[in-house]
């Protein structure tokens, strides 16, 4: 596999290495906690809300089950599987998404 040259101080690592990342699967909150009024956290269900780099907020959740924080990597796990975005704020993730959290 051809690899790109990394900046100084960086190293290659498998994304599933539990020494660096925690994998959080999204979970659907109760539908009566969804809203368009900005109450609670932005709610992302997967590719539908993904932008070029960061997701676009269309919906909120007042009782989130699974939470991603700023700089977590969001991955769509519902067709199409694989598109990614970077969380630019704390947000709720639904069943169509998962996130990789860097261990800080």
N, CA, C and O atoms as CSV, one atom per row, in Angstrom:
chain,resi,resn,atom,element,x,y,z
A,1,UNK,N,N,0.838,-1.172,0.000
A,1,UNK,CA,C,0.000,0.000,0.000
A,1,UNK,C,C,0.889,1.244,0.000
A,1,UNK,O,O,1.793,1.378,0.824
A,2,UNK,N,N,0.620,2.130,-0.919
A,2,UNK,CA,C,1.392,3.369,-0.996
A,2,UNK,C,C,0.919,4.323,0.097
A,2,UNK,O,O,-0.281,4.495,0.307
A,3,UNK,N,N,1.860,4.931,0.778
A,3,UNK,CA,C,1.518,5.858,1.856
A,3,UNK,C,C,2.049,7.245,1.536
A,3,UNK,O,O,3.042,7.410,0.827
A,4,UNK,N,N,1.368,8.216,2.070
A,4,UNK,CA,C,1.791,9.595,1.899
A,4,UNK,C,C,2.817,9.951,2.964
A,4,UNK,O,O,2.857,9.343,4.034
A,5,UNK,N,N,3.641,10.935,2.660
A,5,UNK,CA,C,4.604,11.408,3.648
A,5,UNK,C,C,3.852,12.199,4.712
A,5,UNK,O,O,3.049,13.076,4.395
A,6,UNK,N,N,4.116,11.883,5.967
A,6,UNK,CA,C,3.428,12.539,7.075
A,6,UNK,C,C,4.262,13.681,7.635
A,6,UNK,O,O,5.489,13.668,7.537
A,7,UNK,N,N,3.598,14.664,8.220
A,7,UNK,CA,C,4.335,15.736,8.883
A,7,UNK,C,C,5.175,15.178,10.027
A,7,UNK,O,O,4.876,14.112,10.567
A,8,UNK,N,N,6.218,15.901,10.386
A,8,UNK,CA,C,7.098,15.480,11.471
A,8,UNK,C,C,6.298,15.298,12.758
A,8,UNK,O,O,5.465,16.137,13.104
A,9,UNK,N,N,6.553,14.208,13.457
A,9,UNK,CA,C,5.865,13.920,14.705
A,9,UNK,C,C,4.603,13.087,14.545
A,9,UNK,O,O,4.046,12.616,15.537
A,10,UNK,N,N,4.138,12.894,13.301
A,10,UNK,CA,C,2.961,12.068,13.043
A,10,UNK,C,C,3.415,10.648,12.758
A,10,UNK,O,O,4.565,10.421,12.382
A,11,UNK,N,N,2.509,9.688,12.939
A,11,UNK,CA,C,2.822,8.305,12.601
A,11,UNK,C,C,1.567,7.611,12.076
A,11,UNK,O,O,0.448,8.009,12.399
A,12,UNK,N,N,1.763,6.573,11.267
A,12,UNK,CA,C,0.654,5.783,10.739
A,12,UNK,C,C,0.131,4.862,11.827
A,12,UNK,O,O,0.904,4.319,12.617
A,13,UNK,N,N,-1.186,4.688,11.866
A,13,UNK,CA,C,-1.807,3.786,12.834
A,13,UNK,C,C,-3.128,3.301,12.260
A,13,UNK,O,O,-3.824,4.046,11.570
A,14,UNK,N,N,-3.471,2.052,12.545
A,14,UNK,CA,C,-4.765,1.519,12.121
A,14,UNK,C,C,-5.858,2.226,12.903
A,14,UNK,O,O,-5.738,2.429,14.111
A,15,UNK,N,N,-6.927,2.599,12.205
A,15,UNK,CA,C,-7.985,3.374,12.840
A,15,UNK,C,C,-8.680,2.609,13.959
A,15,UNK,O,O,-9.239,3.230,14.863
A,16,UNK,N,N,-8.661,1.291,13.925
A,16,UNK,CA,C,-9.301,0.499,14.963
A,16,UNK,C,C,-8.458,0.293,16.206
A,16,UNK,O,O,-8.910,-0.357,17.148
A,17,UNK,N,N,-7.242,0.829,16.237
A,17,UNK,CA,C,-6.364,0.654,17.390
A,17,UNK,C,C,-6.974,1.321,18.621
A,17,UNK,O,O,-7.091,2.545,18.675
A,18,UNK,N,N,-7.356,0.526,19.592
A,18,UNK,CA,C,-8.036,1.036,20.780
A,18,UNK,C,C,-7.128,1.853,21.695
A,18,UNK,O,O,-7.598,2.418,22.683
A,19,UNK,N,N,-5.832,1.923,21.381
A,19,UNK,CA,C,-4.940,2.761,22.170
A,19,UNK,C,C,-5.087,4.235,21.822
A,19,UNK,O,O,-4.636,5.097,22.576
A,20,UNK,N,N,-5.714,4.533,20.686
A,20,UNK,CA,C,-5.814,5.907,20.219
A,20,UNK,C,C,-7.244,6.409,20.102
A,20,UNK,O,O,-7.501,7.599,20.281
A,21,UNK,N,N,-8.179,5.507,19.802
A,21,UNK,CA,C,-9.553,5.898,19.514
A,21,UNK,C,C,-10.545,5.108,20.349
A,21,UNK,O,O,-10.296,3.959,20.714
A,22,UNK,N,N,-11.662,5.734,20.643
A,22,UNK,CA,C,-12.833,5.042,21.173
A,22,UNK,C,C,-13.890,5.123,20.082
A,22,UNK,O,O,-14.125,6.195,19.524
A,23,UNK,N,N,-14.517,4.020,19.780
A,23,UNK,CA,C,-15.558,3.962,18.758
A,23,UNK,C,C,-16.915,4.041,19.443
A,23,UNK,O,O,-17.230,3.224,20.308
A,24,UNK,N,N,-17.712,5.021,19.056
A,24,UNK,CA,C,-19.043,5.210,19.632
A,24,UNK,C,C,-20.073,5.029,18.522
A,24,UNK,O,O,-20.078,5.777,17.544
A,25,UNK,N,N,-20.943,4.037,18.677
A,25,UNK,CA,C,-22.031,3.833,17.718
A,25,UNK,C,C,-23.176,4.767,18.086
A,25,UNK,O,O,-23.493,4.942,19.263
A,26,UNK,N,N,-23.798,5.368,17.065
A,26,UNK,CA,C,-24.948,6.224,17.313
A,26,UNK,C,C,-26.133,5.404,17.805
A,26,UNK,O,O,-26.166,4.183,17.654
A,27,UNK,N,N,-27.090,6.083,18.385
A,27,UNK,CA,C,-28.304,5.429,18.872
A,27,UNK,C,C,-29.461,6.405,18.689
A,27,UNK,O,O,-29.314,7.604,18.925
A,28,UNK,N,N,-30.604,5.888,18.268
A,28,UNK,CA,C,-31.759,6.757,18.045
A,28,UNK,C,C,-32.394,7.181,19.360
A,28,UNK,O,O,-32.821,6.339,20.149
A,29,UNK,N,N,-32.456,8.493,19.597
A,29,UNK,CA,C,-33.200,8.962,20.758
A,29,UNK,C,C,-34.705,8.850,20.470
A,29,UNK,O,O,-35.100,8.610,19.330
A,30,UNK,N,N,-35.521,9.018,21.475
A,30,UNK,CA,C,-36.968,8.997,21.269
A,30,UNK,C,C,-37.368,10.111,20.305
A,30,UNK,O,O,-36.886,11.238,20.420
A,31,UNK,N,N,-38.241,9.799,19.361
A,31,UNK,CA,C,-38.601,10.769,18.322
A,31,UNK,C,C,-39.288,12.010,18.892
A,31,UNK,O,O,-39.239,13.071,18.270
A,32,UNK,N,N,-39.923,11.904,20.053
A,32,UNK,CA,C,-40.575,13.092,20.618
A,32,UNK,C,C,-39.572,14.077,21.221
A,32,UNK,O,O,-39.968,15.129,21.725
A,33,UNK,N,N,-38.270,13.744,21.174
A,33,UNK,CA,C,-37.239,14.675,21.655
A,33,UNK,C,C,-36.587,15.439,20.505
A,33,UNK,O,O,-35.729,16.288,20.745
A,34,UNK,N,N,-36.981,15.152,19.251
A,34,UNK,CA,C,-36.466,15.873,18.080
A,34,UNK,C,C,-37.184,17.219,17.983
A,34,UNK,O,O,-38.358,17.331,18.336
A,35,UNK,N,N,-36.472,18.235,17.505
A,35,UNK,CA,C,-37.119,19.525,17.285
A,35,UNK,C,C,-36.325,20.346,16.284
A,35,UNK,O,O,-35.170,20.043,15.984
A,36,UNK,N,N,-36.963,21.388,15.774
A,36,UNK,CA,C,-36.335,22.311,14.828
A,36,UNK,C,C,-36.094,23.669,15.482
A,36,UNK,O,O,-35.704,24.624,14.810
A,37,UNK,N,N,-36.326,23.756,16.787
A,37,UNK,CA,C,-36.296,25.031,17.507
A,37,UNK,C,C,-34.974,25.329,18.202
A,37,UNK,O,O,-34.864,26.339,18.897
A,38,UNK,N,N,-33.971,24.478,18.031
A,38,UNK,CA,C,-32.681,24.728,18.664
A,38,UNK,C,C,-32.607,24.282,20.111
A,38,UNK,O,O,-31.694,24.679,20.835
A,39,UNK,N,N,-33.560,23.457,20.546
A,39,UNK,CA,C,-33.567,22.972,21.927
A,39,UNK,C,C,-32.725,21.706,22.013
A,39,UNK,O,O,-33.020,20.719,21.340
A,40,UNK,N,N,-31.682,21.726,22.834
A,40,UNK,CA,C,-30.797,20.577,22.984
A,40,UNK,C,C,-29.596,20.659,22.060
A,40,UNK,O,O,-29.136,21.746,21.712
A,41,UNK,N,N,-29.096,19.498,21.667
A,41,UNK,CA,C,-27.903,19.424,20.813
A,41,UNK,C,C,-28.289,19.231,19.352
A,41,UNK,O,O,-29.341,18.662,19.063
A,42,UNK,N,N,-27.446,19.701,18.419
A,42,UNK,CA,C,-27.659,19.347,17.019
A,42,UNK,C,C,-27.700,17.823,16.894
A,42,UNK,O,O,-26.951,17.124,17.575
A,43,UNK,N,N,-28.568,17.313,16.032
A,43,UNK,CA,C,-28.777,15.874,15.884
A,43,UNK,C,C,-28.434,15.462,14.462
A,43,UNK,O,O,-29.045,15.939,13.506
A,44,UNK,N,N,-27.445,14.567,14.324
A,44,UNK,CA,C,-26.998,14.098,13.017
A,44,UNK,C,C,-27.244,12.606,12.890
A,44,UNK,O,O,-26.859,11.826,13.761
A,45,UNK,N,N,-27.895,12.212,11.785
A,45,UNK,CA,C,-28.232,10.810,11.572
A,45,UNK,C,C,-27.346,10.140,10.531
A,45,UNK,O,O,-27.494,8.945,10.278
A,46,UNK,N,N,-26.431,10.885,9.926
A,46,UNK,CA,C,-25.540,10.289,8.930
A,46,UNK,C,C,-25.332,11.209,7.747
A,46,UNK,O,O,-25.398,12.430,7.886
A,47,UNK,N,N,-25.084,10.639,6.597
A,47,UNK,CA,C,-24.699,11.343,5.376
A,47,UNK,C,C,-25.646,12.481,5.006
A,47,UNK,O,O,-25.212,13.484,4.442
A,48,UNK,N,N,-26.923,12.339,5.314
A,48,UNK,CA,C,-27.909,13.359,4.943
A,48,UNK,C,C,-27.504,14.749,5.420
A,48,UNK,O,O,-27.729,15.732,4.714
A,49,UNK,N,N,-26.916,14.844,6.595
A,49,UNK,CA,C,-26.530,16.145,7.151
A,49,UNK,C,C,-25.073,16.504,6.890
A,49,UNK,O,O,-24.640,17.593,7.265
A,50,UNK,N,N,-24.310,15.627,6.263
A,50,UNK,CA,C,-22.884,15.884,6.072
A,50,UNK,C,C,-22.648,16.970,5.030
A,50,UNK,O,O,-23.258,16.981,3.961
A,51,UNK,N,N,-21.742,17.884,5.378
A,51,UNK,CA,C,-21.315,18.914,4.454
A,51,UNK,C,C,-19.959,18.535,3.867
A,51,UNK,O,O,-19.583,17.362,3.866
A,52,UNK,N,N,-19.232,19.523,3.373
A,52,UNK,CA,C,-17.911,19.265,2.803
A,52,UNK,C,C,-16.944,18.811,3.895
A,52,UNK,O,O,-16.187,17.860,3.699
A,53,UNK,N,N,-16.969,19.484,5.037
A,53,UNK,CA,C,-16.089,19.133,6.156
A,53,UNK,C,C,-16.865,18.889,7.450
A,53,UNK,O,O,-16.567,17.957,8.197
A,54,UNK,N,N,-17.864,19.737,7.704
A,54,UNK,CA,C,-18.653,19.661,8.935
A,54,UNK,C,C,-20.122,19.413,8.596
A,54,UNK,O,O,-20.591,19.816,7.532
A,55,UNK,N,N,-20.854,18.748,9.504
A,55,UNK,CA,C,-22.276,18.534,9.248
A,55,UNK,C,C,-23.068,19.842,9.323
A,55,UNK,O,O,-22.658,20.800,9.978
A,56,UNK,N,N,-24.207,19.854,8.637
A,56,UNK,CA,C,-25.107,21.004,8.610
A,56,UNK,C,C,-26.270,20.711,9.559
A,56,UNK,O,O,-26.901,19.658,9.466
A,57,UNK,N,N,-26.548,21.633,10.457
A,57,UNK,CA,C,-27.596,21.421,11.460
A,57,UNK,C,C,-28.975,21.661,10.845
A,57,UNK,O,O,-29.266,22.752,10.354
A,58,UNK,N,N,-29.819,20.625,10.881
A,58,UNK,CA,C,-31.210,20.728,10.437
A,58,UNK,C,C,-32.179,20.408,11.564
A,58,UNK,O,O,-33.332,20.838,11.538
A,59,UNK,N,N,-31.713,19.655,12.552
A,59,UNK,CA,C,-32.585,19.130,13.595
A,59,UNK,C,C,-31.817,19.104,14.913
A,59,UNK,O,O,-30.588,19.024,14.926
A,60,UNK,N,N,-32.552,19.172,16.014
A,60,UNK,CA,C,-31.966,19.132,17.354
A,60,UNK,C,C,-32.604,18.011,18.165
A,60,UNK,O,O,-33.665,17.500,17.808
A,61,UNK,N,N,-31.946,17.636,19.259
A,61,UNK,CA,C,-32.466,16.603,20.153
A,61,UNK,C,C,-32.318,17.091,21.594
A,61,UNK,O,O,-31.230,17.474,22.024
A,62,UNK,N,N,-33.424,17.070,22.326
A,62,UNK,CA,C,-33.402,17.555,23.712
A,62,UNK,C,C,-32.995,16.479,24.718
A,62,UNK,O,O,-32.763,16.783,25.888
A,63,UNK,N,N,-32.907,15.219,24.272
A,63,UNK,CA,C,-32.510,14.122,25.175
A,63,UNK,C,C,-31.586,13.157,24.436
A,63,UNK,O,O,-31.974,12.023,24.151
A,64,UNK,N,N,-30.360,13.602,24.122
A,64,UNK,CA,C,-29.451,12.758,23.337
A,64,UNK,C,C,-28.977,11.519,24.098
A,64,UNK,O,O,-28.742,11.565,25.305
A,65,UNK,N,N,-28.842,10.408,23.363
A,65,UNK,CA,C,-28.309,9.164,23.934
A,65,UNK,C,C,-26.806,9.043,23.722
A,65,UNK,O,O,-26.073,8.667,24.637
A,66,UNK,N,N,-26.351,9.361,22.524
A,66,UNK,CA,C,-24.930,9.249,22.169
A,66,UNK,C,C,-24.440,10.615,21.713
A,66,UNK,O,O,-25.070,11.271,20.884
A,67,UNK,N,N,-23.315,11.029,22.264
A,67,UNK,CA,C,-22.818,12.380,22.011
A,67,UNK,C,C,-21.409,12.344,21.442
A,67,UNK,O,O,-20.530,11.649,21.952
A,68,UNK,N,N,-21.216,13.104,20.383
A,68,UNK,CA,C,-19.886,13.358,19.825
A,68,UNK,C,C,-19.500,14.777,20.246
A,68,UNK,O,O,-20.366,15.619,20.482
A,69,UNK,N,N,-18.205,15.031,20.336
A,69,UNK,CA,C,-17.730,16.367,20.702
A,69,UNK,C,C,-16.893,16.941,19.563
A,69,UNK,O,O,-16.546,16.244,18.610
A,70,UNK,N,N,-16.581,18.222,19.686
A,70,UNK,CA,C,-15.789,18.911,18.669
A,70,UNK,C,C,-14.537,18.102,18.328
A,70,UNK,O,O,-13.835,17.617,19.215
A,71,UNK,N,N,-14.276,17.967,17.044
A,71,UNK,CA,C,-13.120,17.274,16.468
A,71,UNK,C,C,-13.245,15.756,16.426
A,71,UNK,O,O,-12.318,15.090,15.967
A,72,UNK,N,N,-14.367,15.179,16.891
A,72,UNK,CA,C,-14.587,13.745,16.678
A,72,UNK,C,C,-14.848,13.512,15.192
A,72,UNK,O,O,-15.430,14.363,14.519
A,73,UNK,N,N,-14.420,12.366,14.689
A,73,UNK,CA,C,-14.654,12.000,13.286
A,73,UNK,C,C,-15.991,11.276,13.200
A,73,UNK,O,O,-16.184,10.241,13.837
A,74,UNK,N,N,-16.909,11.820,12.416
A,74,UNK,CA,C,-18.230,11.226,12.217
A,74,UNK,C,C,-18.207,10.406,10.935
A,74,UNK,O,O,-17.674,10.851,9.919
A,75,UNK,N,N,-18.782,9.212,10.980
A,75,UNK,CA,C,-18.786,8.312,9.823
A,75,UNK,C,C,-20.206,7.830,9.571
A,75,UNK,O,O,-20.896,7.404,10.497
A,76,UNK,N,N,-20.642,7.897,8.319
A,76,UNK,CA,C,-21.959,7.391,7.941
A,76,UNK,C,C,-21.923,5.868,7.893
A,76,UNK,O,O,-21.062,5.283,7.235
A,77,UNK,N,N,-22.865,5.227,8.594
A,77,UNK,CA,C,-22.937,3.763,8.577
A,77,UNK,C,C,-24.251,3.287,7.960
A,77,UNK,O,O,-24.567,2.098,8.002
A,78,UNK,N,N,-25.005,4.209,7.396
A,78,UNK,CA,C,-26.220,3.895,6.651
A,78,UNK,C,C,-25.946,4.314,5.210
A,78,UNK,O,O,-25.257,5.306,4.973
A,79,UNK,N,N,-26.477,3.570,4.252
A,79,UNK,CA,C,-26.155,3.819,2.847
A,79,UNK,C,C,-26.305,5.299,2.511
A,79,UNK,O,O,-27.341,5.898,2.801
A,80,UNK,N,N,-25.293,5.885,1.910
A,80,UNK,CA,C,-24.009,5.273,1.593
A,80,UNK,C,C,-23.110,5.185,2.828
A,80,UNK,O,O,-23.000,6.134,3.605
A,81,UNK,N,N,-22.489,4.056,2.986
A,81,UNK,CA,C,-21.591,3.824,4.115
A,81,UNK,C,C,-20.216,4.396,3.795
A,81,UNK,O,O,-19.703,4.210,2.692
A,82,UNK,N,N,-19.627,5.084,4.746
A,82,UNK,CA,C,-18.252,5.527,4.593
A,82,UNK,C,C,-17.996,7.015,4.551
A,82,UNK,O,O,-16.927,7.441,4.988
A,83,UNK,N,N,-18.929,7.857,4.041
A,83,UNK,CA,C,-18.631,9.287,4.053
A,83,UNK,C,C,-18.328,9.768,5.472
A,83,UNK,O,O,-18.901,9.268,6.440
A,84,UNK,N,N,-17.437,10.726,5.584
A,84,UNK,CA,C,-17.010,11.228,6.887
A,84,UNK,C,C,-17.179,12.736,6.987
A,84,UNK,O,O,-17.221,13.438,5.977
A,85,UNK,N,N,-17.272,13.212,8.189
A,85,UNK,CA,C,-17.287,14.633,8.522
A,85,UNK,C,C,-16.588,14.790,9.856
A,85,UNK,O,O,-16.343,13.813,10.564
A,86,UNK,N,N,-16.274,16.008,10.186
A,86,UNK,CA,C,-15.624,16.334,11.447
A,86,UNK,C,C,-16.610,17.143,12.288
A,86,UNK,O,O,-17.113,18.172,11.838
A,87,UNK,N,N,-16.882,16.685,13.495
A,87,UNK,CA,C,-17.794,17.429,14.375
A,87,UNK,C,C,-17.165,18.775,14.715
A,87,UNK,O,O,-16.008,18.842,15.130
A,88,UNK,N,N,-17.932,19.840,14.535
A,88,UNK,CA,C,-17.419,21.171,14.861
A,88,UNK,C,C,-18.026,21.705,16.161
A,88,UNK,O,O,-17.827,22.863,16.530
A,89,UNK,N,N,-18.780,20.819,16.852
A,89,UNK,CA,C,-19.420,21.171,18.123
A,89,UNK,C,C,-19.926,19.898,18.781
A,89,UNK,O,O,-19.934,18.843,18.147
A,90,UNK,N,N,-20.338,19.971,20.007
A,90,UNK,CA,C,-20.971,18.837,20.660
A,90,UNK,C,C,-22.286,18.555,19.938
A,90,UNK,O,O,-23.024,19.481,19.602
A,91,UNK,N,N,-22.580,17.273,19.700
A,91,UNK,CA,C,-23.779,16.919,18.948
A,91,UNK,C,C,-24.256,15.521,19.318
A,91,UNK,O,O,-23.507,14.712,19.864
A,92,UNK,N,N,-25.510,15.262,19.008
A,92,UNK,CA,C,-26.111,13.948,19.205
A,92,UNK,C,C,-25.948,13.160,17.907
A,92,UNK,O,O,-26.169,13.707,16.827
A,93,UNK,N,N,-25.563,11.879,17.995
A,93,UNK,CA,C,-25.460,11.057,16.791
A,93,UNK,C,C,-26.487,9.932,16.842
A,93,UNK,O,O,-26.607,9.219,17.838
A,94,UNK,N,N,-27.224,9.793,15.741
A,94,UNK,CA,C,-28.247,8.764,15.618
A,94,UNK,C,C,-27.686,7.477,15.049
A,94,UNK,O,O,-26.478,7.350,14.850
A,95,UNK,N,N,-28.578,6.509,14.783
A,95,UNK,CA,C,-28.170,5.169,14.344
A,95,UNK,C,C,-27.435,5.138,13.014
A,95,UNK,O,O,-26.707,4.183,12.742
A,96,UNK,N,N,-27.604,6.151,12.186
A,96,UNK,CA,C,-26.934,6.167,10.891
A,96,UNK,C,C,-25.511,6.679,10.950
A,96,UNK,O,O,-24.866,6.846,9.914
A,97,UNK,N,N,-25.011,6.933,12.156
A,97,UNK,CA,C,-23.660,7.485,12.303
A,97,UNK,C,C,-22.921,6.791,13.444
A,97,UNK,O,O,-23.520,6.176,14.327
A,98,UNK,N,N,-21.628,6.913,13.389
A,98,UNK,CA,C,-20.763,6.513,14.501
A,98,UNK,C,C,-19.686,7.573,14.577
A,98,UNK,O,O,-19.525,8.376,13.658
A,99,UNK,N,N,-18.955,7.574,15.668
A,99,UNK,CA,C,-17.849,8.526,15.739
A,99,UNK,C,C,-16.620,7.864,16.330
A,99,UNK,O,O,-16.702,6.971,17.174
A,100,UNK,N,N,-15.495,8.330,15.861
A,100,UNK,CA,C,-14.211,7.958,16.439
A,100,UNK,C,C,-13.780,9.120,17.314
A,100,UNK,O,O,-13.614,10.243,16.838
A,101,UNK,N,N,-13.600,8.839,18.606
A,101,UNK,CA,C,-13.151,9.849,19.559
A,101,UNK,C,C,-11.675,9.620,19.840
A,101,UNK,O,O,-11.270,8.533,20.254
A,102,UNK,N,N,-10.886,10.643,19.615
A,102,UNK,CA,C,-9.478,10.563,19.994
A,102,UNK,C,C,-9.400,10.479,21.501
A,102,UNK,O,O,-10.086,11.226,22.200
A,103,UNK,N,N,-8.579,9.585,22.011
A,103,UNK,CA,C,-8.367,9.554,23.454
A,103,UNK,C,C,-7.501,10.747,23.805
A,103,UNK,O,O,-6.397,10.904,23.282
A,104,UNK,N,N,-7.994,11.563,24.670
A,104,UNK,CA,C,-7.300,12.812,25.011
A,104,UNK,C,C,-6.522,12.653,26.297
A,104,UNK,O,O,-5.872,13.597,26.746
